[in-house]
Every structure is written in C-alpha cells, then in structure tokens.
Amino acid sequence: MYKILIIEDDLTMAQAIQKEMTAWGNEAEYVQDFRNVMKDFAEYDPHLVLLDITLPFYNGYHWCSEIRKVSDVPVIFISSASDNMNIIMAVNMGGDDFIAKPFDLGVLTAKTQALLRRTYDLSGKIPILEHRGAMLNLYDTCLTYEGEKISLTKNEFRILQTLMENKGRLVSRDTLMTKLWETDDYIEENTLTVNIARLRKKLENAGLKEFITTKVGEGYIIEKTAET
C-alpha cells in the first residue's frame, strides 16, 4: 500500500482525489494547514505527492522546492494553470509530471499508479524523521533545517537517529553506546559525551536550541512539543 499526500486547497477536489486513491488500494491524506505543509509532509512520509500550484500563503512551486531539499519523493503537479510556462516551471522545480485541470480521476489514478510502479519497483522509499522543522534523511544521513543542510559525522547521525526515532521517550546512555558500537570504530565511554556535545553545538548554530535534553544520571531525550 502506497501513501499519497494531496496538497490541494479545493476541499471538494481533495476529498474526491482521496476517495479515488483509496479505492485503488492506496492510503491518502490531504493537507489542511497550508502554513505547515512540510510538517504534514514529514509526519505522513508519503510515497507520492499530488500538488496544486495556486495555494494559500505559498504556491506549489515553493512547496515542491522545499520537498526537494529533503526528499526525492515523486511529485505530480495538478493545476488549471496549464500553459507552457507553468509546465516548464513545474518540471524545473522538481516535478515529475503535470496534469491539467479539469481532469478525469481515472486518468489521474493511472498516471499516479504508473509513477509509483516506476519509482518503487526500482528503489525503496526514503524515510525521513522530523522534529521542530528539522528533517533527518535516513538515506543520505543529512539533517536539513530551514533550507540549510547540517553535516553530521557517522556517530552524530546514529545518536540523532536513535533519539528522533524515540521522540518523547528517554534513551539511556547504554542504548546510545550500543548504537555507536555498531560501527567498526572502537568506542570509549567518553566518546558519547563528546559526540553529544558536538551535535548540540551544530544544532544550536543552526538555530535548534535545546533540541536534545539531558536527564542527569538517566540519559537523553528529544521532548515532544505541543505540535508533535
């Protein structure tokens, strides 16, 4: 079953597309808060995105560009603005296909299914972990925040991945040490402390202050916020 995210501000159309996609055995959700599209994208972690151009606050080109900073997930533009310039723009911004409105739902489904098959018959889906707008791509071990990529060492990535996978739950030092021991490098006790300090510094420099909380004598935690 594939997950499809619908970014369409016409609620009637979004619901019709959702119904059509689920009828074909897929899972589908549509965005309702157009200020926080990337939050919905990261939390839903879709296999494919259906994206309108004309949207509240920011247009579809903006959101396609933001998606492309963190993911290679297929994007199909669906828009009534189907002149050549908009089609060229959609492709240049990272879109994989363009379907002009009004369209037949059967045609949309056929194109969606074909793109899903082409994409995932050849490669696996790229998972992303998200917290406070920071997105950790588990494929290329890269952290992205506000459009900027933050380079991580192998150990920093393993620590952050473990903490983000357990968001809202305390992770003991022993658990993190075990994660680091999975590498080929010899790990000393103070290696974890040093790596945590360096990771925190990188996060703070990027604007992510107090991203990781220390529980003295217990371990570390990425606290859930009111939005997560």
Sequence and secondary structure as in RCSB ss.txt:
>XXXX:A:sequence
MYKILIIEDDLTMAQAIQKEMTAWGNEAEYVQDFRNVMKDFAEYDPHLVLLDITLPFYNGYHWCSEIRKVSDVPV
IFISSASDNMNIIMAVNMGGDDFIAKPFDLGVLTAKTQALLRRTYDLSGKIPILEHRGAMLNLYDTCLTYEGEKI
SLTKNEFRILQTLMENKGRLVSRDTLMTKLWETDDYIEENTLTVNIARLRKKLENAGLKEFITTKVGEGYIIEKT
AET
>XXXX:A:secstr
  EEEEE S HHHHHHHHHHHHHTT EEEE   TT HHHHHHHH  SEEEE SS SSS HHHHHHHHHHH    E
EEEES  SHHHHHHHHHTT SEEEESS  HHHHHHHHHHHHHHHHTTS    EEEETTEEEETTTTEEEETTEEE
   HHHHHHHHHHHHTTTS EEHHHHHHHHHTSSS   HHHHHHHHHHHHHHHHHTT TT SEEETTTEEE    
TT 
